[in-house]
């Protein structure tokens, strides 16, 4: 059964890897289906019924996204083989993404993970081309031959586009791998590859603008959107790497707030607002009794409590119970804490040791730690914005 999580729909698992579709994917699926069924196939192969065009268009669209998924599954399989822990693939409007838990351990691992994607697309292009060649030229099979010819072309185009040497495209990751192996510096290599990604993004935007001026409005806008996305992804990919490096080896106990301000479960919502939220200005507080962590209460939870109920309503009735999902040990990695916050959709975790509350770790605290550590480290050139 499909599950829904944070703007995406989880549809199935392949070899333990969760496959999800972002809501934006539904838009591009519909656009490609419409363009094939009402534009490409009728224009190139006239004389068939509308129903037939929509049928072959649907098959071509499904197989196209199946090709994108296979491309990402190859990335994920190689990543898992090398110990990079890829548990999720998300398909979205600009393609797909295999979500690595952390940066590759070495340049050679990065090279293997990046290279297998375009290689898989080239293999699929060859397979679809052979299928198209094997289909006869009879009128009943012309459209099916066209479907597989289209899929061969689109997979070749997918491979070549992904080989552009701009991070975070596969070609950019190959470039980063080569520079990483040459320089021995992941941060420097990522900055250089991200700069290439930014340059390619501006090139796509310029090309899109020229197409618009030449009369190709849809194609031009699409290139501009891809360029803007690539530009944003290059910058965010570099920043993510900086954060991961800054947090590498850091433990929750090192940056947690010790002896945090704690609310009791029997305090009223009105008292919590007056004596804690307005007084200290924090976005949330741990709730505990006799040193035992019970949960977390946030500004959003007290805000959602009707004003007429705040005087009588207890914090225990509005807080989010601990139940393990918002608890973490002081010896856990800070990166693991961030992932847990994201999964739990919360901005703070209770740090618990032997059943007792010993601290609080927040996204704000992690951000301050990363900022301070990067400021104290040797500065590296940031890719152009």
Protein Blocks (a to p, Z undefined) as FASTA:
>chain_A
ZZdeehiacfbdcehiacdddfklmmmmmmmmmmmmmmmmmmmmghiafklmmmmmmmmm
mmmmmmmmmmmmmmmmmmmmnonopabdcddfklpadddfbdcfbfklmmmmmmmmmmmm
mmmmmmmmmmmmmpccbfklmmmmmmmmmmmmmmmmmmmmmmpccdfbfklmmmmmmmmm
mnopaklmmmmmmmmmmmmmmmmmmmmmmmmmnopamlmmmmmmmmmmmmmmmmmmmmmm
mmmmmmgopafklmmcehiacddfkbcfklmmmmmmmmnopabdcddeehiafbdcdfkl
mmmpcfklmmmpcfklmmccfklmmgccfkbcfklmmmmmmmnopabdcddeehiafbdc
dfklmmmmmmmmmmmmccdddddZZ
